[in-house]
Structures are given as structure tokens and as C-alpha cells.
């Protein structure tokens, strides 16, 4: 993103504001041109590419103030790092939307606005939130998104009201798989590739069917180009999700996103926050869980107790093994996003069905696997092949690491 212009600090003089608005207008024109060309990319879904309704619209501040009832508290949805989000209805398009009003008192809010408009105008995928439009009128910076009625994944994992059921195992794996598909699109299908840099449970939004979409691209960066293996940038992110090599060096790679995804996957498995000050010695989720990755007999301790054992022990083990791979301290030993999608597609397809005769819920780790009991005989080979791919990845990565040069470690 270093080549993308960002706005400088604003002055109250009319001359400065006029120049700023002219700069925004020119940026919007560039976005339109880039978007038009991106809609013709061969790697995108032709049905999505031909849909002109995907083009970002420009709204007036009055329209968005009216839509949100002048940003009243009753329309408040949530608050992010750089702004407050409100629910509203825009009459001229007859659509319920989410409106993010950015805090532009600092330079970072201005930068996030332009980055997010650029990113979401260029990127289109069913697992990325859809940006409907924006407002850059005077000092106001607002972003308009499709409304996601079930809110964030974070709100369904933590601080759940007593009258609300926790997410079941099947739903958790479905959400993980969808989020992985969104990440894989950014890394391997978008041109140029994109490093998300802010993957966390609060940035995974859910529609009425719990279909997940990645949101909030204000910190995203285009991936390295040419002979470069990383993007040098100021360290930014959320405590508990940041990859250790990025936190210490500022060298950002796609493997940094994989680590963050591993943290989210661990949240889905355990029901714990990535960082929880109230847990004192166990406040860092990864540090608490890592010792238990080494022994399968400890895997049951990692499972969210609110699941009450309603999951397959074999699927739990596979999910934990995948999580451990994503959280490896050596970046080049972490799997690619495409490998993660393949593994989670397999896991999410093996839906847990409680046995009527099973009064204790979870099967014993020593008993025959539940997958074998549920799947028809002809599916056993498919399962064996998928497991072999997943577990064999450890040895493949190890052999590659022995032959790779130090510069390739950050790829």
C-alpha cells in the first residue's frame, strides 16, 4: 500500500478542504477505473464480475445521517479501532446497511478510509463483506456496507447471554471454513495478492445463516512483488493475534495472516478469547494451549466446555492439529491458505450427529472414531486420503525447510 496516496492532516481553511475534496474525487475516479478493469478478471466468478451493482456508490452526508436517524444511540451496532458503526436504511436503494463513521481526528483514520475504499472496490468474493459505497463530504469520512444481521463471530463466542445457545461444533467448523476461503481469495486469487493484517474474531461477520465474511480492510497491504519476500511496515494489529515474527521485525508476510487464522481457529475450538486479562496467568490463549498440542490425551481439555462433549473426538483432534500447524513459530512451516481450506472443507463436511444411546456426549478417544461410524463404507478411502494430505504436510514442510535459503523463510 506504500504506493497508495493518503490524506494529510486537514486545516479549517476552505482552500485546504477544497484541495482535499478534489483529491478524494480523483481517488474515487481511480477506484472506478480500477474496479471496471477488475470486473473483467478471468479468475473471478463471471456472474459476479458482470454485476454492475457491485460498483461503489457515493452518498451525501445528509443521506447517511437520515438513514441512521442522525446517528442516534438506538442505531449503534459496534465500535472498531477507527470508528463507530451504525445500522440504517437508505431509502433510495431500499436497503438496510451498516454505516461506519470514521474518526478522522488523526492521520490513521484518513488512511484507513482510502485503503478500505480501494480494497473493497477491487476485491469481490462471497466471503468478503460487500462495500455498497462511501461518503467523503467535507470533514466526514463514512463507509457503507451490507448489513450482517448476526454481527461478529466474537459476539457469539464470548459473553453469551444466558438465554442464547452457544455455537455448535458444526457451525463453528462451517464458519472456520468460510473464513479460510476468504483468506485464500486474498492470498492466492486476488491480483495483486493482499495481506489482511487484521484477522480476528471481531472482524468475521455473520449473515442470518451464519455464513462468514471478512470485514475491516483498513490495515490491509498488497503482497510483496518481484524478488521481495515480505512487506516492511509499522507493526499494527490486535493483541493476541499478531504473529511473533511480525511483531518483532515488522516484516509482514502471508504467513502472518495464517498465524492469526490459527488464533481464530483456537478461539472456535476453546471458546476463549485470544487475550483475556481476567485470566491472569492464562491470559494469552496461544501460550495456554500450546503445551496441550503435544499430547492427544490433552485435546479434550482444549474443547469449549459449553459444547458439552457434542463433537467427534477424531474431528476435534484434526482441528487441533491444523490449529497447531497454523501457530508454528517458524513461518515457513505453516500451511498455505489453500491447504487450510482443503482441510476445513473435509472437517466441515463431517457433520456431528449425537448418538441417541450416547449419554455422555463425547466419545472416548480410545473408542472407534465417530467418523467411521457415520460415514458409509465407500467414504473411508476419501477420509484416509484427506488425513494423509493433512498429516503429511508436516514432513513436507520439514524437508522443504532443510533445503530452503534463509531469505525464503518469510514467504
C-alpha positions, -999 to 999 in steps of 0.1 A, spaced: 0 0 0 30 23 1 22 35 -34 -14 45 -24 -18 82 -15 -33 91 18 -46 123 31 -25 147 51 -38 165 82 -67 188 74 -69 225 81 -100 245 87 -93 269 58 -117 265 28 -87 263 5 -73 232 22 -107 215 23 -113 222 -13 -80 206 -23 -87 176 -1 -121 171 -16 -106 173 -51 -80 147 -41 -108 124 -28 -127 129 -60 -97 120 -81 -91 89 -59 -127 79 -64 -123 82 -102 -92 60 -100 -112 35 -79 -139 34 -106 -113 27 -133 -96 0 -113 -129 -16 -104 -140 -17 -140 -108 -35 -150 -110 -58 -121 -145 -69 -131 -131 -84 -162 -105 -105 -145 -106 -141 -157 -101 -156 -122 -133 -141 -108 -168 -155 -110 -182 -143 -143 -216 -138 -126 -201 -115 -100 -179 -97 -125 -208 -87 -147 -228 -73 -119 -226 -35 -122 -244 -32 -89 -211 -41 -72 -198 -6 -81 -193 16 -51 -218 44 -48 -211 79 -34 -236 91 -8 -241 125 7 -237 130 44 -273 140 47 -284 107 32 -264 87 57 -275 109 86 -311 103 76 -305 66 72 -291 63 107 -316 87 124 -288 112 128 -265 86 143 -287 80 174 -276 56 200 -305 33 191 -289 26 157 -254 19 173 -240 -16 163 -204 -15 175 -171 3 176 -139 -5 158 -104 8 161 -111 39 139 -148 45 140 -183 37 152 -208 15 132 -245 23 129 -274 4 114 -295 23 89 -319 21 59 -311 41 28 -343 49 11 -331 55 -25 -317 19 -27 -343 4 -3 -316 -14 17 -306 -20 53 -269 -11 57 -241 -7 82 -226 27 82 -191 32 97 -183 68 107 -146 71 108 -127 91 134 -107 115 113 -90 134 141 -58 116 133 -39 107 101 -46 69 106 -84 74 102 -79 91 69 -55 64 57 -79 36 67 -107 53 48 -88 54 15 -73 19 20 -107 3 26 -124 21 -3 -96 9 -26 -95 -26 -13 -132 -33 -12 -137 -17 -46 -112 -41 -61 -120 -73 -42 -151 -94 -47 -158 -127 -30 -187 -143 -12 -166 -145 20 -157 -108 20 -181 -81 32 -196 -61 4 -190 -23 4 -220 -5 -10 -205 29 -11 -189 58 9 -191 95 17 -162 119 16 -180 152 21 -161 179 39 -145 165 70 -168 135 70 -155 100 61 -181 73 61 -182 37 47 -214 19 38 -215 -19 39 -241 -46 35 -257 -53 69 -248 -85 86 -277 -93 110 -259 -118 133 -230 -94 140 -194 -106 146 -181 -141 154 -167 -126 186 -202 -118 200 -212 -155 195 -182 -169 212 -177 -147 242 -200 -131 268 -230 -150 255 -263 -141 272 -278 -169 294 -308 -173 271 -286 -178 240 -273 -212 230 -235 -214 222 -224 -222 186 -225 -259 180 -195 -278 166 -209 -280 130 -215 -242 128 -180 -235 142 -164 -256 115 -186 -241 88 -176 -206 99 -139 -215 100 -141 -229 65 -158 -198 51 -133 -175 67 -104 -196 53 -119 -193 18 -120 -155 22 -84 -155 33 -74 -179 4 -90 -155 -21 -69 -126 -7 -37 -146 -8 -40 -167 -39 -68 -154 -62 -68 -116 -59 -45 -98 -83 -24 -83 -67 -24 -105 -36 -35 -90 -3 -22 -95 32 -52 -89 55 -32 -80 87 -62 -77 109 -77 -112 110 -96 -117 143 -130 -129 155 -145 -94 157 -137 -89 120 -156 -120 109 -192 -110 104 -221 -134 101 -253 -133 80 -286 -148 90 -274 -183 81 -240 -179 99 -223 -175 66 -190 -157 74 -175 -127 57 -142 -110 64 -145 -72 71 -125 -42 80 -97 -39 55 -82 -6 67 -49 -23 77 -46 -45 46 -15 -44 25 -8 -55 -11 16 -85 -10 53 -84 -19 62 -81 -55 92 -91 -76 121 -105 -56 107 -93 -23 96 -119 2 79 -96 27 64 -61 31 82 -39 56 56 -19 76 49 -5 110 36 -32 134 -2 -29 138 -28 -53 149 -46 -67 179 -30 -82 210 -32 -120 209 -35 -123 171 -2 -109 159 24 -133 145 56 -133 166 80 -127 137 59 -97 125 57 -82 160 95 -84 164 107 -74 129 78 -55 112 82 -79 82 47 -87 70 40 -119 50 11 -140 42 23 -164 68 15 -137 94 -22 -140 84 -20 -178 87 -9 -174 123 -38 -150 131 -62 -175 115 -48 -202 138 -57 -180 168 -92 -176 155 -95 -214 150 -83 -219 185 -110 -194 197 -136 -215 179 -123 -247 195 -119 -234 230 -145 -206 233 -118 -185 249 -106 -150 240 -73 -146 222 -62 -123 251 -81 -122 283 -67 -100 311 -91 -116 336 -74 -150 333 -41 -136 347 -15 -164 341 -36 -178 313 -44 -146 296 -26 -154 263 -47 -181 246 -18 -195 225 6 -197 254 -20 -216 274 -29 -240 247 5 -247 231 17 -273 257 -15 -293 252 -8 -296 214 19 -322 221 -3 -349 237 -36 -360 222 -47 -371 256 -49 -334 265 -70 -324 235 -103 -328 253 -92 -301 278 -90 -276 248 -126 -281 238 -151 -255 248 -170 -269 278 -202 -252 266 -202 -278 238 -209 -304 264 -190 -330 245 -212 -327 214 -185 -332 188 -165 -360 173 -132 -367 192 -115 -375 159 -126 -343 143 -116 -323 174 -81 -339 171 -78 -330 134 -90 -294 141 -64 -290 169 -36 -305 147 -45 -280 120 -45 -252 145 -11 -262 158 3 -261 122 -10 -226 117 6 -215 150 40 -228 143 67 -203 154 86 -209 121 66 -191 94 76 -213 65 63 -244 84 28 -230 85 4 -243 58 -9 -222 29 -44 -208 29 -54 -232 2 -42 -262 23 -63 -249 52 -94 -246 30 -89 -282 19 -86 -295 54 -116 -274 67 -138 -284 38 -132 -320 49 -139 -313 85 -170 -292 79 -184 -319 57 -183 -344 85 -213 -331 105 -216 -343 141 -248 -361 148 -253 -371 185 -260 -407 191 -292 -414 210 -276 -441 231 -246 -418 240 -255 -403 273 -220 -388 279 -218 -369 247 -182 -371 236 -168 -405 226 -138 -418 243 -105 -411 225 -97 -448 227 -130 -459 211 -136 -463 173 -138 -429 157 -173 -414 152 -164 -406 116 -161 -443 108 -195 -449 124 -212 -421 105 -197 -424 70 -207 -450 45 -180 -476 36 -172 -460 3 -162 -428 21 -134 -443 41 -109 -440 13 -117 -403 8 -112 -397 45 -79 -416 45 -66 -396 16 -76 -363 32 -60 -372 65 -28 -383 47 -26 -349 30 -31 -331 63 -7 -350 84 19 -355 56 22 -317 53 43 -316 85 70 -338 69 68 -320 36 73 -286 53 102 -300 73 120 -313 42 115 -280 24 129 -260 53 161 -280 52 166 -271 15 154 -235 16 176 -205 20 171 -181 49 155 -155 26 127 -178 18 117 -182 54 94 -151 52 75 -161 21 
